[in-house]
C-alpha cells in the first residue's frame, strides 16, 4: 500500500472505486462538497482524532486530508502505528481544490 498519494492519484482511484476519507480540518475550514463528490467523507478534527480513532474500522483504508497535507502525514503515521490502513493525500484539501479549479 502507498503511504501517500498525489491529488491526481487520489482522483484516479476515486474515479474507479469508492474511497473512505477522513477530513482532519477544524469545522470552520470544512468545505467538503468537492470531496463528497468522489468519496465517503468522515469529519474528525485533528485535535479529536487521537481520542476517536478507535471508532475507525481496521479493515478499511482511509485517505487523510488536512488543509495542506502536513498534519495528515503525521496523523497517518500515528494511525499506521495503531494498526490502521491509511494513506496521506499530499498537499491536502488546498492542493485538491487547486487541482479541480485548474
ABEGO torsion letter per residue (X at the ends): XBABBBAAAAAAAAAABBBBBBBABBAAABBAAAAAAABBBBBBBAAAAAAAAAABBAABBBBBBBAAGAAAAAAAAAAAAAGBBBBBBBGEAAAAAAAAAX
